[in-house]
Amino acid sequence: SSKRFSHNFYSSDKILQNYVSKLSEQGQSYMSDKYKWIGEQAAGPMNELSMDADKHGPELIHRTPYGVDQQSIKFHPSYWSLMDIALKSEMFYVKWNPALMEEFKTERHSLGFVSGQIYSMSELGQYCPIAMTDGAARLLYRYASEEDQERILPKILTMDGKELFTGAMYLTEKSGGSDVGKNQTMASPVEDDYYLLNGEKWFCSNVNADLTFVLARTEGAPDGTRGLSLFLVERILEDGTRNDFHIPRIKEKLGVRSMATGEVVFKDTKARMFGKAGEGLKIMLDMVGLMRLYNSISAISSTRRALVEAYQHLINRTLFDKNGLEHALIRDQFEELCSLYNADFYLTWRTVEALDEADNGNEREASLFRILVPMIKYWTSQNAVYIVRECMELLGGLGYIEDTVMPKILRDVQVLPIWEGSSNVIVLD
């Protein structure tokens, strides 16, 4: 019978367990069972769910059978099962539940990201809408009115995936891509703090989001990023009607196929200004920084999964009358790849610590976080693509079969150097 390296992606991860052991006893006590549970799910049931969600991606439904425009996204049932697993792991509940926020205020990001790293070893695509929901909660807590917080945040803290209000941010336009200063979407005031948005956003991940933060330019605003303001677009308005925007299509992507990425055309779409006029990018960068950290967590989780797959294959394989792991060149290759992973792990988790400290008023750590985030986003994503490809080679022909997990991991990680600012843009930052 073949040897299984890991039936639980948490129990087998001695590096991550060592990191968790340095968190508070209260935090460990609250989350340890959840870590073991998500570790078991990620090493078992999530694999089939993830493969199903990848093969049966989201479908855009423009109209009902009776000819009523509805612009809804239909997902495979595995998508919702994966979402329920994410919520049960409390990867962002522990960050934003008011009582837990207070109890674990010095380590809440660390506690949540442990669940996230384990989860995304099996499902990277769905980790994107989860990340942006976390980012939306962050902006709501830091910048929204008390009324909006009380109205919206409970919908983010649900444990039912189908009831969850997910978040998104729409920045990219055809005119500039990562150069958002070229954005052309316009916002015209109508009443109170409401505006009507008109324009097009080109790359909108989690296009089915309930809460979307959109950069747009008010009339008479200066060119460049200084003229951008931030607006909150809700999919369903307070009177229960659907907000008016059009989704022309869902992108056919190389990877992360389980979640919906689309194009959005705003045509007199109702929105409210979020924060002060002209400070849109400044506020939005608060969410972008968190998303870049999620990108790095995704990179190290994918890297570890690839290493697990390669190790598990070779420990069961005989090559030239020796076990695969007894060959010196294979051991040398593992030494290189695991060394890169270890370095990326500790650099990423040092950045998580900086975020926890920064959110508690430590200005030095806040500055360190701003320095580290673009660095680790660049470095971990580049390493992930390299390490996953090398692990695929260690599996030989088996690693190239589409029904196995390695091709999906390789397709998924290709987006990491691109998401949240491509590598050359990160360097320019």
C-alpha positions as CSV (number, residue, x, y, z in Angstrom):
1,S,0.0,0.0,0.0
2,S,1.2,3.5,-0.8
3,K,2.4,5.8,2.0
4,R,0.4,9.0,2.6
5,F,2.5,11.9,3.7
6,S,-0.4,13.9,5.0
7,H,-4.0,13.2,5.9
8,N,-4.2,16.6,7.6
9,F,-2.4,19.7,6.2
10,Y,-2.2,21.3,9.6
11,S,-1.0,18.3,11.6
12,S,1.8,17.6,9.1
13,D,3.0,21.3,8.9
14,K,5.6,21.6,11.7
15,I,6.7,25.0,10.5
16,L,3.2,26.4,10.7
17,Q,2.5,24.7,14.1
18,N,5.7,26.2,15.5
19,Y,4.5,29.6,14.4
20,V,1.1,29.0,16.0
21,S,2.8,27.9,19.3
22,K,4.1,31.5,19.7
23,L,0.6,33.0,19.6
24,S,-1.3,33.6,22.9
25,E,-2.6,30.6,24.8
26,Q,-6.1,32.1,24.5
27,G,-5.8,32.4,20.7
28,Q,-4.5,28.8,20.4
29,S,-7.2,27.5,22.5
30,Y,-9.9,29.2,20.5
31,M,-8.6,28.3,17.0
32,S,-6.7,25.0,17.4
33,D,-9.7,22.8,16.7
34,K,-10.5,24.9,13.7
35,Y,-7.0,24.5,12.4
36,K,-7.1,20.7,12.7
37,W,-10.6,20.6,11.1
38,I,-9.6,22.8,8.1
39,G,-6.4,20.8,7.8
40,E,-8.4,17.6,7.4
41,Q,-10.8,19.2,5.0
42,A,-8.0,20.6,2.8
43,A,-6.2,17.3,2.6
44,G,-9.5,15.4,1.9
45,P,-13.0,16.5,0.8
46,M,-11.9,19.9,-0.5
47,N,-9.8,18.3,-3.2
48,E,-12.8,16.9,-5.1
49,L,-14.9,20.0,-4.4
50,S,-12.1,22.2,-5.8
51,M,-11.6,20.1,-8.9
52,D,-15.4,20.2,-9.6
53,A,-15.6,23.9,-9.1
54,D,-12.6,24.3,-11.5
55,K,-14.1,22.2,-14.2
56,H,-17.7,23.6,-13.8
57,G,-17.0,27.3,-13.5
58,P,-19.5,30.1,-13.0
59,E,-22.1,30.8,-15.6
60,L,-23.5,34.3,-16.4
61,I,-27.3,34.3,-16.7
62,H,-28.4,37.4,-18.6
63,R,-32.1,36.8,-18.5
64,T,-34.8,34.7,-16.9
65,P,-36.8,32.3,-19.2
66,Y,-39.5,35.0,-19.2
67,G,-37.3,37.7,-20.6
68,V,-36.5,39.6,-17.5
69,D,-33.0,41.0,-17.3
70,Q,-31.3,39.6,-14.1
71,Q,-27.5,39.5,-14.7
72,S,-27.0,36.7,-12.1
73,I,-24.0,34.3,-11.7
74,K,-24.8,30.6,-11.4
75,F,-22.2,28.5,-9.5
76,H,-21.7,24.8,-9.3
77,P,-22.8,23.4,-5.8
78,S,-19.2,22.7,-5.0
79,Y,-18.6,26.5,-4.9
80,W,-21.0,27.0,-2.1
81,S,-19.6,23.9,-0.2
82,L,-16.2,25.4,-0.4
83,M,-17.5,28.8,0.8
84,D,-19.2,27.1,3.8
85,I,-15.9,25.4,4.7
86,A,-14.1,28.7,4.5
87,L,-16.6,30.3,6.9
88,K,-16.6,27.4,9.3
89,S,-12.8,27.8,9.6
90,E,-13.4,31.3,10.9
91,M,-10.6,32.7,8.8
92,F,-12.1,36.2,8.8
93,Y,-14.8,35.8,11.5
94,V,-12.0,35.8,14.1
95,K,-10.8,39.1,12.7
96,W,-14.1,41.0,12.6
97,N,-16.5,39.6,15.2
98,P,-16.6,42.5,17.7
99,A,-16.0,40.4,20.8
100,L,-13.1,38.4,19.1
101,M,-11.6,41.6,17.7
102,E,-11.2,42.9,21.2
103,E,-10.0,39.6,22.7
104,F,-7.4,38.9,20.0
105,K,-6.7,42.5,18.9
106,T,-2.9,42.0,18.9
107,E,-3.0,38.8,16.8
108,R,-6.3,38.6,15.0
109,H,-4.8,38.7,11.5
110,S,-2.3,36.0,12.4
111,L,-5.1,33.8,13.8
112,G,-7.2,34.2,10.6
113,F,-4.4,33.8,8.1
114,V,-3.4,30.4,9.6
115,S,-6.8,29.0,8.5
116,G,-6.4,30.8,5.2
117,Q,-3.1,29.3,4.4
118,I,-4.4,25.8,5.1
119,Y,-7.6,26.4,3.1
120,S,-5.8,27.8,0.0
121,M,-3.6,24.7,-0.2
122,S,-6.7,23.1,-1.8
123,E,-8.7,26.0,-3.2
124,L,-6.9,29.1,-4.5
125,G,-9.6,30.5,-6.7
126,Q,-12.2,30.9,-3.9
127,Y,-9.6,32.4,-1.7
128,C,-9.9,35.6,-3.8
129,P,-13.5,36.5,-3.0
130,I,-12.7,35.6,0.6
131,A,-9.8,37.9,0.6
132,M,-11.8,40.8,-0.9
133,T,-14.6,40.2,1.6
134,D,-12.0,40.6,4.4
135,G,-10.7,43.8,2.7
136,A,-14.3,45.1,2.4
137,A,-14.8,44.5,6.1
138,R,-11.5,46.4,6.8
139,L,-12.6,49.4,4.9
140,L,-16.1,49.4,6.5
141,Y,-14.6,49.2,10.0
142,R,-12.0,51.9,9.3
143,Y,-13.9,54.4,7.2
144,A,-17.7,53.7,7.1
145,S,-20.4,55.5,9.1
146,E,-21.7,53.8,12.2
147,E,-25.0,53.3,10.4
148,D,-23.4,51.5,7.5
149,Q,-21.4,49.4,9.8
150,E,-24.4,48.3,11.8
151,R,-26.4,47.6,8.5
152,I,-23.7,45.8,6.5
153,L,-21.2,44.1,8.8
154,P,-23.6,41.4,10.2
155,K,-24.0,40.2,6.7
156,I,-20.3,39.6,6.4
157,L,-20.1,37.7,9.7
158,T,-22.6,35.0,8.8
159,M,-21.6,31.3,8.8
160,D,-23.8,30.5,5.8
161,G,-22.0,30.9,2.5
162,K,-25.3,31.6,0.6
163,E,-26.2,34.4,3.0
164,L,-22.7,35.9,3.0
165,F,-22.3,39.4,1.6
166,T,-19.0,39.2,-0.3
167,G,-16.8,42.2,-1.3
168,A,-14.9,43.3,-4.3
169,M,-12.9,46.2,-5.6
170,Y,-13.1,47.4,-9.2
171,L,-10.0,49.4,-10.2
172,T,-8.8,48.4,-13.6
173,E,-10.0,50.1,-16.8
174,K,-9.0,49.6,-20.5
175,S,-7.5,53.1,-20.5
176,G,-4.7,52.4,-18.0
177,G,-4.7,48.9,-16.4
178,S,-2.5,49.2,-13.3
179,D,-2.0,52.9,-14.1
180,V,-5.3,53.8,-12.4
181,G,-4.6,57.5,-12.8
182,K,-5.8,57.1,-16.3
183,N,-9.3,55.9,-15.2
184,Q,-12.2,57.5,-16.9
185,T,-15.3,56.3,-15.0
186,M,-17.3,59.4,-14.0
187,A,-19.4,60.0,-10.9
188,S,-22.2,62.6,-11.0
189,P,-23.9,63.8,-7.8
190,V,-27.7,63.3,-7.6
191,E,-28.9,63.6,-4.0
192,D,-27.4,63.6,-0.5
193,D,-24.2,61.7,-0.8
194,Y,-25.4,59.6,-3.7
195,Y,-23.8,59.6,-7.2
196,L,-24.5,58.0,-10.5
197,L,-21.5,56.1,-12.0
198,N,-20.9,55.8,-15.7
199,G,-18.0,54.0,-17.2
200,E,-16.5,50.5,-17.6
201,K,-14.3,48.4,-15.4
202,W,-12.2,45.8,-17.2
203,F,-11.0,43.2,-14.8
204,C,-13.5,42.6,-12.0
205,S,-12.8,39.6,-9.8
206,N,-15.7,38.3,-7.7
207,V,-18.1,40.0,-10.1
208,N,-21.0,38.6,-8.1
209,A,-20.0,40.7,-5.1
210,D,-22.7,42.3,-2.9
211,L,-20.4,45.2,-1.9
212,T,-18.0,46.7,-4.4
213,F,-15.5,49.6,-3.9
214,V,-15.1,51.5,-7.1
215,L,-12.7,54.3,-8.1
216,A,-14.2,57.0,-10.2
217,R,-13.6,60.7,-11.0
218,T,-16.0,63.4,-10.1
219,E,-16.8,66.2,-12.5
220,G,-14.1,68.8,-12.5
221,A,-11.7,66.7,-10.6
222,P,-8.0,66.9,-11.6
223,D,-6.3,64.4,-13.8
224,G,-4.3,61.5,-12.3
225,T,-4.8,59.7,-9.1
226,R,-5.5,62.9,-7.1
227,G,-8.8,63.2,-9.0
228,L,-10.1,59.8,-7.9
229,S,-12.7,59.3,-5.3
230,L,-14.0,56.0,-3.8
231,F,-17.6,54.9,-4.1
232,L,-19.5,52.0,-2.5
233,V,-21.7,50.2,-5.0
234,E,-24.3,47.8,-3.5
235,R,-25.7,45.1,-5.7
236,I,-29.1,45.3,-4.1
237,L,-30.4,48.7,-3.1
238,E,-32.1,49.4,0.2
239,D,-35.5,49.2,-1.5
240,G,-34.8,45.6,-2.6
241,T,-34.3,46.4,-6.3
242,R,-31.1,45.4,-8.2
243,N,-28.7,48.2,-8.9
244,D,-28.3,49.1,-12.5
245,F,-25.0,47.8,-14.0
246,H,-24.3,45.4,-16.9
247,I,-21.9,42.4,-16.9
248,P,-21.1,41.8,-20.6
249,R,-19.2,38.6,-20.0
250,I,-17.3,36.4,-17.6
251,K,-13.6,36.1,-18.4
252,E,-12.3,32.8,-19.7
253,K,-9.2,32.5,-17.5
254,L,-6.2,30.2,-17.5
255,G,-6.6,29.4,-13.7
256,V,-8.6,30.3,-10.6
257,R,-11.7,29.2,-12.6
258,S,-13.9,28.5,-9.6
259,M,-14.6,32.2,-9.0
260,A,-16.2,34.7,-11.4
261,T,-14.1,37.4,-13.0
262,G,-15.9,39.7,-15.4
263,E,-16.3,43.0,-17.1
264,V,-18.7,45.6,-15.7
265,V,-20.4,48.6,-17.4
266,F,-21.8,51.2,-15.1
267,K,-24.7,53.1,-16.6
268,D,-26.3,55.5,-14.0
269,T,-25.3,53.0,-11.3
270,K,-26.2,54.3,-7.9
271,A,-23.3,54.7,-5.5
272,R,-22.3,56.5,-2.4
273,M,-19.0,58.4,-1.9
274,F,-16.8,56.6,0.6
275,G,-14.6,58.9,2.5
276,K,-13.6,62.4,1.2
277,A,-13.5,63.5,-2.5
278,G,-10.0,63.0,-4.0
279,E,-8.9,60.5,-1.3
280,G,-10.1,57.4,-3.2
281,L,-6.8,55.9,-4.0
282,K,-5.4,56.6,-0.5
283,I,-8.3,54.7,1.1
284,M,-8.2,52.0,-1.6
285,L,-4.6,51.3,-1.0
286,D,-5.5,50.2,2.5
287,M,-7.4,47.3,0.9
288,V,-4.8,46.8,-1.8
289,G,-2.1,46.3,0.8
290,L,-4.2,43.6,2.5
291,M,-4.8,41.9,-0.9
292,R,-1.1,41.8,-1.6
293,L,-0.6,40.1,1.7
294,Y,-3.3,37.6,0.7
295,N,-1.4,37.1,-2.6
296,S,1.7,36.1,-0.6
297,I,-0.3,33.7,1.6
298,S,-1.7,32.1,-1.5
299,A,1.8,31.8,-2.9
300,I,3.3,30.0,0.1
301,S,0.2,27.8,0.5
302,S,0.4,26.7,-3.2
303,T,4.1,26.2,-2.9
304,R,3.7,23.9,0.1
305,R,0.9,21.9,-1.6
306,A,3.2,21.3,-4.6
307,L,6.0,20.2,-2.3
308,V,3.6,17.8,-0.5
309,E,2.5,16.3,-3.8
310,A,6.1,15.8,-5.1
311,Y,7.3,14.3,-1.8
312,Q,4.3,12.0,-1.5
313,H,4.8,10.8,-5.1
314,L,8.5,10.1,-4.7
315,I,8.3,8.4,-1.4
316,N,6.2,5.8,-3.1
317,R,8.3,5.5,-6.3
318,T,11.2,3.3,-7.1
319,L,13.8,4.6,-9.6
320,F,16.7,2.5,-10.7
321,D,16.3,0.1,-7.8
322,K,16.2,2.9,-5.2
323,N,13.4,4.9,-3.5
324,G,12.9,8.2,-5.3
325,L,14.0,10.2,-2.3
326,E,17.3,8.3,-2.0
327,H,18.7,9.9,-5.1
328,A,21.2,12.7,-4.4
329,L,20.0,15.0,-7.2
330,I,16.4,14.7,-6.1
331,R,17.4,15.5,-2.5
332,D,19.4,18.5,-3.7
333,Q,16.4,19.7,-5.6
334,F,14.1,19.4,-2.6
335,E,16.7,21.2,-0.5
336,E,16.6,24.2,-2.8
337,L,12.9,24.3,-3.2
338,C,12.2,23.8,0.6
339,S,14.8,26.5,1.4
340,L,12.9,29.0,-0.8
341,Y,9.7,28.0,0.8
342,N,11.0,28.5,4.3
343,A,12.4,31.9,3.5
344,D,9.1,32.9,1.9
345,F,7.1,31.6,4.8
346,Y,9.0,33.5,7.5
347,L,9.1,36.7,5.4
348,T,5.3,36.5,4.8
349,W,4.4,35.8,8.4
350,R,6.7,38.6,9.6
351,T,4.6,40.9,7.4
352,V,1.4,39.5,9.0
353,E,2.9,40.3,12.4
354,A,3.6,43.8,11.2
355,L,-0.1,44.2,10.2
356,D,-1.3,43.1,13.6
357,E,1.1,45.6,15.3
358,A,0.2,48.4,12.8
359,D,-3.5,48.0,13.5
360,N,-2.7,48.5,17.2
361,G,-1.0,51.8,16.6
362,N,2.6,50.9,16.2
363,E,3.9,53.4,13.6
364,R,7.2,51.7,13.1
365,E,5.5,48.4,12.2
366,A,3.0,50.3,10.0
367,S,6.0,51.6,8.0
368,L,7.6,48.2,7.9
369,F,4.3,46.7,6.6
370,R,4.2,49.3,3.8
371,I,7.8,48.4,2.8
372,L,7.4,44.6,3.1
373,V,4.1,44.1,1.3
374,P,5.2,45.0,-2.3
375,M,8.5,43.1,-1.7
376,I,6.8,39.8,-0.5
377,K,4.1,40.1,-3.1
378,Y,6.8,40.2,-5.9
379,W,9.1,37.7,-4.4
380,T,6.7,35.0,-3.2
381,S,4.7,35.0,-6.4
382,Q,7.7,34.6,-8.6
383,N,9.0,31.8,-6.4
384,A,5.6,30.0,-6.4
385,V,5.6,29.8,-10.1
386,Y,9.1,28.4,-10.2
387,I,8.7,25.9,-7.3
388,V,5.3,24.6,-8.6
389,R,6.8,24.0,-12.0
390,E,9.8,22.2,-10.5
391,C,7.6,20.0,-8.4
392,M,5.6,19.1,-11.5
393,E,8.8,17.9,-13.1
394,L,9.5,15.8,-10.0
395,L,6.2,14.0,-10.5
396,G,7.2,13.2,-14.1
397,G,4.4,12.4,-16.6
398,L,1.9,12.0,-13.7
399,G,2.2,15.7,-12.9
400,Y,1.1,16.6,-16.4
401,I,-2.3,14.7,-16.3
402,E,-5.2,17.1,-16.1
403,D,-7.2,15.0,-13.7
404,T,-4.5,15.3,-11.0
405,V,-4.0,18.3,-8.8
406,M,-0.7,19.6,-10.1
407,P,-1.9,21.1,-13.4
408,K,-4.5,23.0,-11.6
409,I,-2.0,24.4,-9.1
410,L,0.3,25.4,-11.9
411,R,-2.5,27.2,-13.7
412,D,-3.7,28.9,-10.6
413,V,-0.3,30.3,-9.5
414,Q,0.3,31.9,-12.8
415,V,-2.0,34.7,-11.7
416,L,-0.1,35.5,-8.5
417,P,2.6,37.7,-10.2
418,I,-0.2,39.6,-12.0
419,W,-2.8,40.1,-9.3
420,E,-2.7,43.3,-7.3
421,G,-0.1,44.9,-9.6
422,S,2.1,42.9,-12.0
423,S,5.7,42.4,-11.0
424,N,7.1,45.2,-13.1
425,V,4.5,47.6,-11.6
426,I,5.3,46.5,-8.1
427,V,9.0,47.3,-8.8
428,L,7.9,50.8,-10.0
429,D,5.9,51.2,-6.8
